[in-house]
Amino acid sequence: MTKGSDLYRLQCLDSEKDAKQRRLRGVEAALGEDEALQQARRALESAQTLVRKSKVHQQDLELEIRGISDEITRSEQRLYSGTVKNPKELTDLQDKVAALQRRRQKLEDDLLEAMIELEEAEDSHTQALEHFEETRTCRETRQVDLLAEQEELQRNLAEINQARVELLPKIEPGDMTTYQALRRRKGGVAVVQMHKGSCGGCGIKVSPNLEWHLREGELVYCGNCERIIVNA
């Protein structure tokens, strides 16, 4: 006949196994790429893209300003060279120089703003890089701890499985079937201890008749929650 103590021991082993398997799944999930590092990487990539765009924008403005300045120089040289005699042509040339100078001034204002934007983008990139490196370092440190915990959990589970293998021959097949069915129906807890005369599963008072059967070494089932009750 199966002893209640053997079933309770099996219940303890299975509960511990369930808990360690849940934790192992959590550890293995955490060993993958985590969201914090992904966010830090995305932020760094975005900052790098912004720096590149800002540099290109600044370079484009500088090239355009250089081209306009060269055109102003050529136009002024022609204007003051004395080679242009026609009054209308002179007026048109003066208007062109003035328009070019206005355009250059506008571009120089834009360039100043672009330089400020680039400086801000580079500052943001520096901060994003620092955050990414800090996040990666913390993750690498945590990875070491998680790998150690994973190894420990796997060792614990192997020990639990070995203890179950040694215990199972002591439990009758019919009692094992009942135990497994109760585990499925009762959230993993099929066997409980009696606590101060009450069922440790649902708290209902154990009848004197059930207590007597417990003392006789029989398997006893709670009349309320149907779990197997054993003496502490």
C-alpha positions as CSV (number, residue, x, y, z in Angstrom):
1,M,0.0,0.0,0.0
2,T,1.2,3.5,-0.9
3,K,2.2,5.5,2.1
4,G,0.9,9.1,2.4
5,S,4.4,10.2,3.2
6,D,5.7,8.9,-0.1
7,L,3.0,10.7,-2.0
8,Y,3.7,13.9,-0.1
9,R,7.4,13.5,-0.9
10,L,6.5,13.1,-4.5
11,Q,4.3,16.2,-4.4
12,C,7.2,18.2,-2.9
13,L,9.6,17.0,-5.6
14,D,7.1,17.8,-8.3
15,S,6.3,21.3,-6.9
16,E,10.0,22.0,-6.7
17,K,10.5,20.7,-10.2
18,D,7.6,22.9,-11.5
19,A,9.1,26.0,-9.8
20,K,12.6,25.4,-11.1
21,Q,11.4,24.6,-14.7
22,R,9.4,27.9,-14.7
23,R,12.5,29.8,-13.5
24,L,14.7,28.0,-16.0
25,R,12.4,29.1,-18.9
26,G,12.6,32.6,-17.6
27,V,16.4,32.5,-17.4
28,E,16.7,31.0,-20.9
29,A,14.4,33.8,-22.2
30,A,16.5,36.4,-20.5
31,L,19.7,35.0,-22.1
32,G,18.3,36.0,-25.4
33,E,18.5,39.6,-26.7
34,D,16.6,41.7,-24.2
35,E,14.3,44.7,-24.9
36,A,16.5,47.2,-23.0
37,L,19.6,46.4,-25.2
38,Q,17.4,46.5,-28.4
39,Q,16.0,49.9,-27.4
40,A,19.5,51.2,-26.7
41,R,20.8,49.9,-30.0
42,R,17.9,51.4,-31.9
43,A,18.5,54.8,-30.2
44,L,22.2,54.7,-31.1
45,E,21.4,53.8,-34.7
46,S,18.9,56.7,-34.9
47,A,21.5,59.1,-33.4
48,Q,24.1,57.9,-35.9
49,T,21.7,58.4,-38.8
50,L,20.9,62.0,-37.6
51,V,24.6,62.9,-37.4
52,R,25.2,61.6,-40.9
53,K,22.2,63.6,-42.3
54,S,23.3,66.7,-40.4
55,K,26.9,66.5,-41.8
56,V,25.6,66.0,-45.3
57,H,23.3,69.0,-44.9
58,Q,26.1,71.2,-43.6
59,Q,28.4,70.1,-46.4
60,D,25.8,70.8,-49.0
61,L,25.3,74.3,-47.7
62,E,29.0,75.0,-47.5
63,L,29.4,73.9,-51.2
64,E,26.5,76.1,-52.3
65,I,27.9,79.1,-50.4
66,R,31.3,78.5,-52.0
67,G,29.7,78.3,-55.4
68,I,27.7,81.5,-54.9
69,S,30.8,83.3,-53.5
70,D,32.8,82.4,-56.6
71,E,30.0,83.6,-58.8
72,I,29.8,86.9,-56.8
73,T,33.6,87.4,-57.2
74,R,33.4,86.8,-61.0
75,S,30.4,89.2,-61.3
76,E,32.0,91.9,-59.3
77,Q,35.3,91.6,-61.3
78,R,33.3,92.0,-64.5
79,L,31.2,94.9,-63.0
80,Y,34.3,96.9,-61.9
81,S,36.6,95.9,-64.8
82,G,35.2,98.7,-67.0
83,T,34.5,96.2,-69.8
84,V,30.7,96.6,-69.4
85,K,29.6,99.9,-71.0
86,N,25.9,99.4,-71.5
87,P,23.9,101.1,-68.6
88,K,21.2,98.4,-68.6
89,E,23.7,95.6,-68.6
90,L,25.5,97.3,-65.7
91,T,22.2,97.6,-63.8
92,D,21.4,94.0,-64.5
93,L,24.8,92.9,-63.3
94,Q,24.5,95.0,-60.1
95,D,21.0,93.4,-59.5
96,K,22.5,90.0,-60.0
97,V,25.3,90.6,-57.5
98,A,22.8,92.0,-54.9
99,A,20.6,88.9,-55.4
100,L,23.5,86.6,-55.0
101,Q,24.6,88.4,-51.9
102,R,21.1,88.0,-50.4
103,R,21.1,84.4,-51.3
104,R,24.5,83.9,-49.7
105,Q,23.4,85.6,-46.5
106,K,20.3,83.3,-46.3
107,L,22.5,80.3,-46.8
108,E,25.0,81.5,-44.2
109,D,22.1,81.8,-41.7
110,D,21.0,78.3,-42.7
111,L,24.6,77.1,-42.3
112,L,24.7,78.5,-38.7
113,E,21.5,76.6,-37.8
114,A,22.9,73.5,-39.5
115,M,26.1,73.7,-37.4
116,I,24.1,74.0,-34.2
117,E,21.9,71.1,-35.3
118,L,25.0,69.0,-36.0
119,E,26.5,69.8,-32.6
120,E,23.3,68.8,-30.9
121,A,23.1,65.6,-33.0
122,E,26.7,64.7,-32.0
123,D,25.9,65.4,-28.4
124,S,22.8,63.1,-28.7
125,H,25.0,60.5,-30.4
126,T,27.5,60.6,-27.6
127,Q,24.8,60.1,-25.0
128,A,23.2,57.3,-26.9
129,L,26.6,55.6,-27.3
130,E,27.3,55.9,-23.6
131,H,23.9,54.5,-22.7
132,F,24.3,51.6,-25.2
133,E,27.7,50.7,-23.7
134,E,26.4,50.9,-20.2
135,T,23.4,48.7,-21.1
136,R,25.6,46.2,-22.9
137,T,28.1,46.0,-20.0
138,C,25.2,45.5,-17.5
139,R,23.8,42.8,-19.8
140,E,27.1,41.0,-20.1
141,T,27.5,41.0,-16.3
142,R,23.9,39.7,-16.0
143,Q,24.6,37.1,-18.6
144,V,27.4,35.6,-16.5
145,D,25.0,35.4,-13.5
146,L,22.2,34.0,-15.6
147,L,24.5,31.3,-17.1
148,A,25.6,30.3,-13.6
149,E,21.9,30.1,-12.5
150,Q,21.0,28.1,-15.6
151,E,23.7,25.6,-14.8
152,E,22.6,25.4,-11.2
153,L,18.9,24.9,-12.1
154,Q,19.8,22.2,-14.6
155,R,21.8,20.4,-11.9
156,N,18.9,20.8,-9.4
157,L,16.4,19.4,-12.0
158,A,18.6,16.4,-12.6
159,E,18.8,15.7,-8.9
160,I,15.0,16.0,-8.6
161,N,14.5,13.6,-11.5
162,Q,16.8,11.1,-9.9
163,A,15.0,11.4,-6.5
164,R,11.7,10.8,-8.4
165,V,13.1,7.7,-10.1
166,E,14.1,6.3,-6.7
167,L,10.7,7.1,-5.1
168,L,8.3,6.0,-7.9
169,P,8.6,2.2,-7.3
170,K,7.2,2.8,-3.8
171,I,3.9,4.2,-5.2
172,E,1.2,1.9,-6.5
173,P,0.1,2.4,-10.1
174,G,-3.5,3.2,-9.2
175,D,-2.4,5.8,-6.6
176,M,0.0,7.3,-9.1
177,T,-2.9,7.6,-11.6
178,T,-5.0,9.3,-9.0
179,Y,-2.2,11.6,-8.0
180,Q,-1.5,12.7,-11.6
181,A,-5.2,13.4,-12.2
182,L,-5.5,15.5,-9.1
183,R,-2.3,17.4,-10.0
184,R,-3.9,18.3,-13.4
185,R,-7.2,19.4,-11.8
186,K,-5.9,21.1,-8.7
187,G,-3.3,23.5,-10.1
188,G,-0.4,21.1,-9.5
189,V,-1.1,20.4,-5.9
190,A,-2.6,16.9,-5.2
191,V,-1.2,16.2,-1.8
192,V,-1.4,18.5,1.3
193,Q,-0.6,18.3,5.0
194,M,-3.2,18.5,7.7
195,H,-2.7,21.7,9.6
196,K,-4.2,22.1,13.0
197,G,-6.9,19.6,12.2
198,S,-7.8,21.2,8.8
199,C,-7.0,20.4,5.2
200,G,-3.9,22.3,4.1
201,G,-5.4,22.7,0.6
202,C,-8.8,24.3,1.3
203,G,-8.8,24.9,5.1
204,I,-11.9,22.8,5.8
205,K,-11.9,21.0,9.1
206,V,-10.9,17.3,8.9
207,S,-13.6,15.0,10.3
208,P,-12.7,12.7,13.3
209,N,-13.4,9.7,11.0
210,L,-10.9,10.9,8.4
211,E,-8.4,11.6,11.2
212,W,-8.8,8.0,12.4
213,H,-8.1,6.6,8.9
214,L,-5.0,8.9,8.7
215,R,-3.7,7.4,12.0
216,E,-4.3,4.0,10.5
217,G,-2.0,4.8,7.7
218,E,-4.6,4.9,5.0
219,L,-4.8,7.4,2.1
220,V,-7.3,10.0,3.0
221,Y,-9.0,12.5,0.6
222,C,-10.5,15.8,1.7
223,G,-14.3,15.7,1.4
224,N,-14.2,19.3,0.1
225,C,-11.3,19.8,-2.3
226,E,-10.6,16.1,-2.9
227,R,-6.9,16.4,-2.3
228,I,-4.9,13.7,-0.6
229,I,-4.3,14.7,3.1
230,V,-1.3,13.5,5.1
231,N,-0.2,14.1,8.6
232,A,2.5,16.7,9.1
